[in-house]
Amino acid sequence: MATYTLEHPDKGLITYTDKKRYLWLISMLMPAFPLMGVAVFYQTGIQWTLALPLAVNYLILPFVDYLVGSDVNNPPEELVPQLEADNYYRILTMLTVPLHFIVLGVMAYVVGTNDLSPWMVLVMAIIAGGYSGLGINTAHELGHKQTALEQLMAKIALAVPAYGHFCVEHNRGHHVLVATPDDPASARLGESIYAFTLREIPGTFVRGWNLEKTRLNKQGKATWSTDNNILQSYLMSLVLQGTLVYLFGWIMLPFLAVHNFWAWYQLTSANYIEHYGLLRKKNDNGRYERCQPHHSWNANYIMSNLALFHLQRHSDHHANPIRRYQSLRNFDDIPELPNGYYGMYLLAYIPWLWFRVMDKRVLALPHINGDLSKVNILPSKVKATYALYGQGQEIPQ
């Protein structure tokens, strides 16, 4: 196990050992988990065993998060440069990319070569989509980095869920306007995940395309060209998914349609819970304040963070977007989710229960303290929210 050391002029010898160093292999292997269900199916011939990965994601992982608990430890700041220079961590993210292709290919093979019931084809598409959605998470980690290789690998990873506009939109759109009413990828208090989905998926695609179009126009290049980063990834998606249709026939069309949507919906679910109700202040000059850790919901749950390359330490990620996953920090007095992401997804899918749990949690945050003017509220719910929680506060004009 690697230990990082530094002789500091004031603090003396500083040492740090990442106790999770080899546990990060879980993040790399997580996309391959559907292969477990496939293996059991071929051993037993029982179709429902293919659904085992769903139980792992939505039942076992939230329970393990609750059981194992959180890790609030941070690496010493003085040793972060050494930690980030360790190639082991970035190699894990790059090795994850081919796994996304392999797993989708295996799932397509199972659907295309076995006489599965229509319901099981649907389940397989959802499982494949859920785990291909992790490809967006892999691309998220790679796409924020400033090396050409990692950015290329991000585009390749996005070919699997057919979400090629993500890195352009996320880096140059979402990170600029996060936790503001102007961001289609930031959920508003009182907005259900289903309403958010109808706003977020088309809104982020349009924003990503326009950002790339603007970039190319400034360089004097055509939008519809091989210089377009979005089209590069979508072309790879077309080749990949076209090959699957060619190999396994018409059944791939509904399978891939559901797969693609469910992969996108995993990102939508993450975006929904990551900034729900949080609002950055607009300064007198019309610009929003710099994004701070309290503008994102954080989660320190050990198991789901090990499965998601520390995505759930989202507060530090948005405050410091190029920071690598192994060195993301916890902060005191920031918004904390009551469970890991998969548990929160389940909660979000039941809107009345989500509102009951999360709305009061938003208002109780130290930097909000019940002040609704500091909350990103769904415009159609402003009057109702002030009537319910406002306690005499004046509705802003």
Buried (B, 14 or more C-beta within 10 A) or exposed (E): EEEBEBEEEEEEEBEBEBEBBEEBEBBBBBBBBBBBBBEBBEEEEEBBBBBBBBEBBBEEBBEBBBEBEBBEEBBBEEBBEBBBEBEEBBEBBBBBBBBBBEBBBBBBBBBBEBEBEEEBBBBBBBBBBBBBBBBBBBBBBBBBBEEEEBBBBBBBBBBBBBBBBBBBBBBBBBBBBBBBBEBBBBBBBBBBBEBBBEBBBEBBBBBBBBBBBEBBEEEEEEBEEEBBBBBBBBBBBBEBBEEBBEEBEEBBEBBBEBBBBBBBBBBBBBBBBBBBBBBBEEEEEEEBEEBBBBBBBBBBBBBBBBBBBBBBBBBBBBBBBEBBBBBBBBBEEBBBBBBBBBBBBBBBBEBEEBBEBBBEBBBEBEBBEBEBBBBBBBEEBBEEBBEEBBEEEEEEE
